Amino acid sequence: MPVIDVKATGSNIKQIIKSKGFRIADVQARCGFNTPQAIFKWLRGDSVPTIDNLIILADMFDLPIDKIIIITRV
């Protein structure tokens, strides 16, 4: 069964942010967050972005969602 690898997805988001030249503040502004705490939770692998935020990230990073989320099989 496919499941989201939360830790790997967080690491992937962190790497994408860095490679695309964005800052956490850029993601925070685009997602409309008052604080960056939710983003830090994604990066640590404590949670994953909601589908709404995944759509925002995909647009921001110019990537399809399946290149942001890491799926594993269990």
N, C-alpha and C positions, 0 to 999 in steps of 0.2 A: 504494500500500500504506500503511495507517495505521501510524504509529509514535508512540511517546511522545516529546514534546518535553521533554527532561529539564530544560533551563534554564527554559523557560516554566512547567513544573510546579513547579519550586522557587520561582520568583517567585510563583506562584499560592498555594502553601502559605504562604509568608511573608505575603502579603497577607491570607489568610484568618485566620491566627493573630492578626494585628494587628486586623482588623476585628471579630473575635469576642471580643476582649479577653483573649485567652490570652497566656501567656508561654512561652518556650522550656521553662522548668522544668515547666510544666503538661503539655506534650506529652511531655517526657522521663519524667515520673512515670507518665502514662497508658500509654505504650508499654513501661514497665518497664526503661528504659535506666539504667545506672549513671552514664553521662556523656552530655552532649548532642552528642557528636561526629557521630553518625549524622544527627541532625537538621540540623546545620550543613552536612553534605554534601548533604542534600536541598535546602536553601535556596540553596546555591551552584550547584546543578545538576550536581553530581558524581555523584549517584546518585538513585534514586527509592526510596520506601518499598516494602517487601515487601508482598505482598497482605495478610498478617496485619495489618501496620501501617496499610495503607490502610483496612481495615475499622475499626480503632480510630479513625483520624482521621475517617472518615465519621461514625461514631457521635458522636465528640467535637464535631465541627463541625456536626452535624445536617444533613449534605449527602450526596447520593449520590456515589459514587466518581467518576462521570464529570464531576462539577463540581470535582473536585480535580486529576485528571490532565488534562493538555492533550495532545490528539492532533493530529498533523499528517499530511498525506499526502505521500508522496514518490514 
